[in-house]
Amino acid sequence: QVTLASVNQTQIIDTSGISNSANKNTVSFLPGTVVDNRYELLRPIGKGAMGSVFLALDKGLNEKVAIKIIDKALFSKHETINFKEEIRLARRITHRNIIRTFDFGDWLDFYYITMEYVLGYDLDELIKRKGSLDEHIGILMARQICSAISAAHGQGIIHLDLKPANMMINRQGILKI
């Protein structure tokens, strides 16, 4: 079951509902779309340079996950191999401050990655809403970031897009990158 709204031929994901004038061709995934006969898209939760992230229901396990959908056209064959290796490495890390990576797949003209869904806010959003953080909260966040980076580096992984918008804080105050 695929529910796509498309314009022209090139497939670039646009979940914002607003056409980007730089991207003449757009594909939007609608709620209810089932990715790879397993992940039902519930709603968009984020968008980045490489793809869009959705809250999805893993129909096999009946659990909510985050799923990032990426256009294959963004990768050469060599880059795809490297990307898959990065996913394999990321799956090895189990740390309280690192979002777990579950699955990687190839579906239609897209790759997808499923990850732990973190209910909460990204650090960028929190700072924009509250302004500067209290000194003690800032130190707590910094310690969690350093702990996560240390764990990743211990496995030979370097996060190349480390920024507040890519750091989630759950309702218990645990930061995850």
N, C-alpha and C positions, 0 to 999 in steps of 0.2 A: 504494500500500500504506500504510494508516494503522492503527497499533496504538494505540488509546486505551483507557484505563480511565476511565469517567466516572460521576459521581454527579449526579443531577438535571440541570439545564439550563444554568446559567451555567458558562462554561469559564474556570477560573482554574488556571494551571499549579501543580502541587505535586510537585516531584521529590524531596522529602525522604523520602517514604514514610510521613510522619506527617501525619494530617489536621490542618489548622489550624482551631481552633474558630471563629475569626473568619470563615473562608471555608467556608461550608456546602456549597458545590459545588466539586468538584475534578476536574481532568483530569490524568492522569499519562501522560507519553510513555514508552513502554517501549523498551529497546534493540531495534534492528531496525526501528523506525519510519523510514520514508523520507519526508523533507520535500520537497515539490515535485518528486518523481520524480528527485531528485539527491543529497540529503544523508541518509545513513544514520546515525541516532543510535547512538552506541556506549555512552556512559555520561554521567550528569550530572557537571558539574565546578564548577558554581556557581549561586547563586540571589541575585537582588537584588530591589529594589522594583519594577522594571519587567518582570522576566521571569526565565527560567531559561536557563542556559548549558550546552551539552552538547559533548562531544567528538564529532565526526561525521566520517564518511568522505565526501569529495566524490567520488561515483561517476564523474563525468565526467573528473576529473583524477587519480583514485586517490591523493588526498592527504588527510591529516587536517587539519581546520579546527575552529575553535570556532564554534558557532552559538548565537546568542541568540534565543530564541523569546518573543515578546511578544503578549499578548492585545490584539486590535484594540479591544476595549471600553475600553481605557485612553486612547484618543485620540478627540478630536473630529475632524471633517473638516479644520478649520484646523490643528490640531496635527499631523495626519498629513502635511500638505503641508510644514510647518516641519521635521518629523522627517526627511522624505525629503531636504530641502535640506541638513540637517546631515550626513546620510550622504554626499551628493555632495561636500560640502566636505572631510569626513574622508578620503575616498578620494584626495584630491589630495596629502595629506601622506605623504612618504616620509622617514622619519627613523629612525635606529637605535634610538631610545628610545620610539617610538610603535608600538603594535600596528596592523598594516595592516588596513584594512577592505576586504573583497573584494566582497560582494554584498548586495543588499537585495531581499527578496521578499515576496509576499503569498500566503499559503497557508491555505486553510480560514478559520478565524476568527482567524488569527494573522498577524503580520508576523515576518520573521526577518532577521537580519543575520549574515553569515558574516565571520569574522575570522581572522587569523593565530593558530594554536594555539601557545602558549608553554608548553613543558614546564619546569616549575619550581614555585616557590612565590610566593604573594602576599606583599607586604611585611608586612602585618598578621600573617600566620601565622608568618613568620620572626621577628618581634619577640616574639610570644607564646612561641615555642619557645626562643629564645636569650636573651631579655631584652634589655637595652639593647645597642645595637650598639657595636662598637669605634669609636673616634673616626675613624680613617682610613676605615673602611667606611661610616660615617655620612656623611662628607664626599663619598665616591665616589657614594653613593646620591643625596645632595642635588644634586650636580652633574648627574647624569643626569636627575633630575626637572626641574631648571631648564632644561636643554637641551631636553627634550621640550616643556615649557610654552612656551618661547621659539619653538620651531618652530611649534607650534599657533597661538600668538598672531600670528605672522608671516603666517599664512593666514587670520586673522580668526576663529579658533575659540577659544572659552573652554570649558574642561572644567568642567562644573557639579557634578561628583561626584568631585572629586579627594580621595582618601583612601587610606591604606595598603592596604586590601582591594582596591582597583582598580589596584594597581601590581604587575606580575609581574616576578619575577627568574628568568632562565633559568639553566641549569647553568653557563654561562660567567660569570655575575655581571652580565649586562647587564639593567638595569631597563627595563621598558616600561610605558607608561600607555596 
